[in-house]
């Protein structure tokens, strides 16, 4: 009978494992982003498979029906540990629509994805 080996895994886009979650030399997989991570001899989590590419972005969106938030984070701005949502360099676009679905305003700000509703948009 074959042995099934399960890696530490997540289905949350942008989630990067913390150093506490990954043992040195073990693997962690983000299924949503199709990215593989490990931890080096210094205790730092790093992404496997290819070097950091400045043209690589993580994009997220969320809506409450009348407000759409679209966020973009460059790979170079990913935090070295913790979830990508906590990076402070997200470019977040806030698009507001009226009841008919027409765009009534478009604004942008830079900040944490998790703080998108409280940012100062201009």
N, C-alpha and C positions, 0 to 999 in steps of 0.2 A: 504494500500500500504506500502511495506517495505521501510525503510530508508536505503540508501547506505551510509556507512561511508568510506571515502577515507583517508588513512594515507599519510603523507609526504613520498614520494617515489623517488627512483632513479633506473635507469637501467645501470648505469655506474659502472663497476667492481672496487672494492676498494674504492669507494666513501663513506665516513663517514660524516654524517651531522655535521654541526658546532653548537656550543651552541646557536648562534643567530638564527638558523633555527628551533630549536626544543624548544617548551615550556616545562617547568618543568612538568614531568609526562605524557607528550604526547608521541606518538610513531612515529618512522620513519622506513621505510623498504627499504632495498637495495634488489631489486628483482634479480639482477644478481648474488649476493653473497648469497642470501637467509639468510640475517641477519637483525635482529630487534634491534633498538636503542631507548633510551630514555634519559632524562636529570634528574639528581638528584637534591636534595635540595641545593647543593653547586654550581649548574650551570654547572656541568660536564656531558658531553655526555658519555654514557656507552652502551656496547653491552649486550643485553638480551639473554636468552635461554641457555647459558652455560658459564662456566668460561673461561678465557683465557687459551688456550692450547698451550704450547711451540712447539708442533708438527704441528700446524696449520699454513699454508703458503698461501699467495696470490701470484699467478703467472700470469704474463702478457707477451705478446709477440707482436712484431711489425716487419714489414719487408718493405724494399723499393725495393725488387727484387733481389738485390745482397748482402744485409746485413740483417741478422736476429738478433734482440735483444730479449733475453729471460731474464726476471727478476723474482727474487724470494725474498719475504719479509716475515720474520717470524712474527707471530702475536705479539710476545713480542716487536717488533720494530715498530708497527703501531703508528702513531702520536696520541696524545690524542685528537686532534681536527684537522680539515682540511682533505683534501684528502690523501689517502695512498700514492699516487704518490709523495708527498712532503717529505716522510720519507727519511732520508739520509742513511739508512742502507740497501738499496736494493743491492743484489748481482746480477749483470747484466752481461750476457754472450753475446759477440759479435761474430757472426759467419759470415764470409765472403765467398761467393761462386764465382766461375768463370762463364763465359757465359754458360757453359755446365751444371751448377748446382753442380759442385764438390766443396767440402769445400777446400778453399785455406788458411784460417787462423781461429783460435779460440782464443779468448782473454776474460778476465774477469776484472771487476772493481766493486767497491762499491761506491754508491752514490744515488742521486735522480733519479727516473724513468724519470721524466720530463727533466732531463739533460743528458739522456743516450747517445746522439750523441756527446756531448762535453767532456765526461769523459776521463781520462787517462787510457787506457786499457793496460794491460801487459800480 
